[in-house]
Amino acid sequence: MTSGEAEVSRRRLTSGPGTLLVWLYGVMVVGAVSRSAFQIATEFDRAPLAYSLSAVAGVVYGFITYSLVRGGETARRVALVCCVAELVGVLTVGTWTLVEPSAFPDATVWSDFGMGYVFIPVLLPVSAIYWLRKSRARQEDAA
Protein backbone atom coordinates (compact mmCIF):
# COMPACT_ATOMS: atom_id res chain seq x y z
CA MET A 1 0.00 0.00 0.00
CA THR A 2 1.45 3.37 -0.99
CA SER A 3 1.46 6.32 1.39
CA GLY A 4 -1.41 7.91 -0.58
CA GLU A 5 -3.51 4.76 -0.24
CA ALA A 6 -2.68 4.59 3.47
CA GLU A 7 -3.86 8.19 3.93
CA VAL A 8 -7.14 7.45 2.13
CA SER A 9 -7.60 4.40 4.36
CA ARG A 10 -7.00 6.52 7.47
CA ARG A 11 -9.44 9.18 6.36
CA ARG A 12 -12.14 6.62 5.69
CA LEU A 13 -12.43 5.78 9.40
CA THR A 14 -13.04 9.41 10.29
CA SER A 15 -15.23 10.44 7.40
CA GLY A 16 -19.01 10.55 7.42
CA PRO A 17 -20.38 8.52 10.34
CA GLY A 18 -16.81 7.91 11.51
CA THR A 19 -16.57 11.59 12.48
CA LEU A 20 -19.65 11.24 14.68
CA LEU A 21 -18.25 8.09 16.27
CA VAL A 22 -14.96 9.85 17.10
CA TRP A 23 -16.89 12.75 18.62
CA LEU A 24 -19.18 10.49 20.67
CA TYR A 25 -16.33 8.31 21.89
CA GLY A 26 -14.41 11.46 22.82
CA VAL A 27 -17.36 12.69 24.89
CA MET A 28 -17.63 9.29 26.56
CA VAL A 29 -13.90 9.35 27.39
CA VAL A 30 -14.30 12.68 29.16
CA GLY A 31 -17.48 11.57 30.94
CA ALA A 32 -16.26 8.17 32.09
CA VAL A 33 -12.73 9.21 33.05
CA SER A 34 -13.75 12.37 34.90
CA ARG A 35 -16.60 10.60 36.71
CA SER A 36 -14.48 7.63 37.76
CA ALA A 37 -11.47 9.77 38.72
CA PHE A 38 -13.63 11.90 41.01
CA GLN A 39 -15.40 8.89 42.53
CA ILE A 40 -12.17 6.93 43.03
CA ALA A 41 -10.50 9.96 44.63
CA THR A 42 -13.39 10.86 46.94
CA GLU A 43 -15.41 7.74 47.76
CA PHE A 44 -13.68 4.63 46.45
CA ASP A 45 -14.55 2.58 49.54
CA ARG A 46 -18.28 3.09 48.86
CA ALA A 47 -18.38 1.19 45.54
CA PRO A 48 -14.91 0.09 44.40
CA LEU A 49 -16.18 -2.32 41.74
CA ALA A 50 -18.50 0.25 40.14
CA TYR A 51 -15.89 3.00 40.11
CA SER A 52 -13.17 0.69 38.78
CA LEU A 53 -15.46 -0.51 35.98
CA SER A 54 -16.20 3.11 35.04
CA ALA A 55 -12.45 3.76 34.86
CA VAL A 56 -12.00 0.70 32.64
CA ALA A 57 -14.81 1.95 30.40
CA GLY A 58 -13.04 5.31 30.09
CA VAL A 59 -9.78 3.63 29.07
CA VAL A 60 -11.58 1.46 26.51
CA TYR A 61 -13.33 4.55 25.08
CA GLY A 62 -10.00 6.34 24.87
CA PHE A 63 -8.33 3.48 23.06
CA ILE A 64 -11.17 3.21 20.56
CA THR A 65 -11.10 6.98 19.96
CA TYR A 66 -7.35 6.86 19.35
CA SER A 67 -7.69 3.90 16.98
CA LEU A 68 -10.43 5.59 14.95
CA VAL A 69 -8.42 8.78 14.63
CA ARG A 70 -5.23 6.90 13.79
CA GLY A 71 -6.93 5.06 10.97
CA GLY A 72 -5.44 2.41 8.74
CA GLU A 73 -6.24 -1.27 8.53
CA THR A 74 -4.45 -2.30 11.73
CA ALA A 75 -6.15 0.45 13.73
CA ARG A 76 -9.50 -0.53 12.22
CA ARG A 77 -9.03 -4.13 13.32
CA VAL A 78 -7.90 -3.10 16.80
CA ALA A 79 -10.88 -0.74 17.11
CA LEU A 80 -13.20 -3.52 15.99
CA VAL A 81 -11.85 -5.92 18.62
CA CYS A 82 -12.11 -3.21 21.28
CA CYS A 83 -15.69 -2.40 20.26
CA VAL A 84 -16.65 -6.07 20.52
CA ALA A 85 -15.00 -6.23 23.97
CA GLU A 86 -16.81 -3.03 24.92
CA LEU A 87 -20.16 -4.48 23.83
CA VAL A 88 -19.50 -7.67 25.81
CA GLY A 89 -18.64 -5.50 28.83
CA VAL A 90 -21.78 -3.39 28.50
CA LEU A 91 -23.99 -6.46 28.13
CA THR A 92 -22.29 -8.26 31.03
CA VAL A 93 -22.31 -5.32 33.44
CA GLY A 94 -25.77 -4.23 32.31
CA THR A 95 -27.18 -7.68 32.99
CA TRP A 96 -25.24 -7.99 36.24
CA THR A 97 -26.63 -4.70 37.55
CA LEU A 98 -30.18 -5.85 36.82
CA VAL A 99 -29.78 -9.37 38.22
CA GLU A 100 -27.70 -8.48 41.31
CA PRO A 101 -28.15 -4.75 42.02
CA SER A 102 -26.69 -5.13 45.52
CA ALA A 103 -23.27 -5.74 43.93
CA PHE A 104 -23.34 -2.13 42.72
CA PRO A 105 -24.12 0.37 45.49
CA ASP A 106 -23.49 3.06 42.89
CA ALA A 107 -23.87 3.04 39.12
CA THR A 108 -21.15 2.43 36.56
CA VAL A 109 -21.06 3.88 33.07
CA TRP A 110 -22.36 0.52 31.84
CA SER A 111 -25.02 -0.02 34.56
CA ASP A 112 -28.46 -0.87 33.23
CA PHE A 113 -26.94 -0.95 29.73
CA GLY A 114 -25.91 2.70 30.00
CA MET A 115 -29.28 4.11 31.04
CA GLY A 116 -27.53 6.93 32.94
CA TYR A 117 -25.88 7.92 29.66
CA VAL A 118 -29.05 7.70 27.55
CA PHE A 119 -28.11 4.15 26.46
CA ILE A 120 -25.19 5.49 24.44
CA PRO A 121 -22.86 2.85 25.99
CA VAL A 122 -24.86 0.02 24.40
CA LEU A 123 -25.67 1.79 21.12
CA LEU A 124 -22.17 3.15 20.48
CA PRO A 125 -20.30 -0.16 20.10
CA VAL A 126 -23.05 -1.60 17.90
CA SER A 127 -22.84 1.48 15.65
CA ALA A 128 -19.05 1.40 15.65
CA ILE A 129 -18.91 -2.31 14.79
CA TYR A 130 -21.29 -1.70 11.89
CA TRP A 131 -19.26 1.30 10.67
CA LEU A 132 -15.91 -0.48 10.97
CA ARG A 133 -17.18 -3.52 9.06
CA LYS A 134 -18.79 -1.31 6.42
CA SER A 135 -15.62 0.78 6.01
CA ARG A 136 -13.64 -2.42 5.45
CA ALA A 137 -16.09 -3.59 2.77
CA ARG A 138 -15.85 -0.20 1.00
CA GLN A 139 -12.08 -0.32 1.21
CA GLU A 140 -12.04 -3.78 -0.38
CA ASP A 141 -14.44 -2.63 -3.12
CA ALA A 142 -12.15 0.32 -3.90
CA ALA A 143 -9.09 -1.92 -4.17
Solvent accessible surface area in square Angstrom, and as a share of the most:
residue,aa,sasa,rsa
1,M,152,0.68
2,T,88,0.51
3,S,99,0.64
4,G,46,0.44
5,E,95,0.43
6,A,26,0.20
7,E,82,0.37
8,V,53,0.31
9,S,6,0.04
10,R,82,0.30
11,R,131,0.48
12,R,62,0.23
13,L,4,0.02
14,T,44,0.26
15,S,48,0.31
16,G,55,0.53
17,P,76,0.48
18,G,0,0.00
19,T,78,0.45
20,L,103,0.51
21,L,9,0.05
22,V,30,0.17
23,W,156,0.55
24,L,40,0.20
25,Y,0,0.00
26,G,23,0.22
27,V,73,0.42
28,M,6,0.03
29,V,35,0.20
30,V,104,0.60
31,G,23,0.22
32,A,0,0.00
33,V,67,0.38
34,S,64,0.41
35,R,61,0.22
36,S,4,0.03
37,A,56,0.43
38,F,134,0.56
39,Q,19,0.08
40,I,67,0.34
41,A,85,0.66
42,T,81,0.47
43,E,52,0.23
44,F,87,0.36
45,D,131,0.68
46,R,128,0.47
47,A,1,0.01
48,P,60,0.38
49,L,69,0.34
50,A,0,0.00
51,Y,0,0.00
52,S,41,0.27
53,L,35,0.17
54,S,0,0.00
55,A,30,0.23
56,V,78,0.45
57,A,0,0.00
58,G,1,0.01
59,V,107,0.61
60,V,33,0.19
61,Y,0,0.00
62,G,25,0.24
63,F,98,0.41
64,I,0,0.00
65,T,24,0.14
66,Y,132,0.50
67,S,3,0.02
68,L,0,0.00
69,V,86,0.50
70,R,119,0.43
71,G,3,0.03
72,G,14,0.14
73,E,39,0.17
74,T,93,0.54
75,A,11,0.08
76,R,7,0.03
77,R,123,0.45
78,V,52,0.30
79,A,0,0.00
80,L,33,0.16
81,V,103,0.59
82,C,26,0.15
83,C,0,0.00
84,V,71,0.41
85,A,60,0.46
86,E,1,0.00
87,L,36,0.18
88,V,90,0.51
89,G,15,0.14
90,V,0,0.00
91,L,83,0.41
92,T,76,0.44
93,V,7,0.04
94,G,0,0.00
95,T,67,0.39
96,W,98,0.34
97,T,11,0.07
98,L,105,0.52
99,V,112,0.64
100,E,79,0.36
101,P,85,0.53
102,S,91,0.59
103,A,33,0.26
104,F,17,0.07
105,P,80,0.50
106,D,31,0.16
107,A,45,0.35
108,T,4,0.03
109,V,1,0.01
110,W,14,0.05
111,S,8,0.05
112,D,41,0.21
113,F,51,0.21
114,G,0,0.00
115,M,110,0.49
116,G,75,0.72
117,Y,45,0.17
118,V,117,0.67
119,F,86,0.36
120,I,52,0.27
121,P,0,0.00
122,V,28,0.16
123,L,107,0.53
124,L,4,0.02
125,P,0,0.00
126,V,78,0.45
127,S,53,0.34
128,A,0,0.00
129,I,30,0.15
130,Y,142,0.54
131,W,8,0.03
132,L,0,0.00
133,R,154,0.56
134,K,86,0.36
135,S,2,0.01
136,R,98,0.36
137,A,50,0.39
138,R,93,0.34
139,Q,33,0.15
140,E,97,0.44
141,D,124,0.64
142,A,66,0.51
143,A,121,0.94
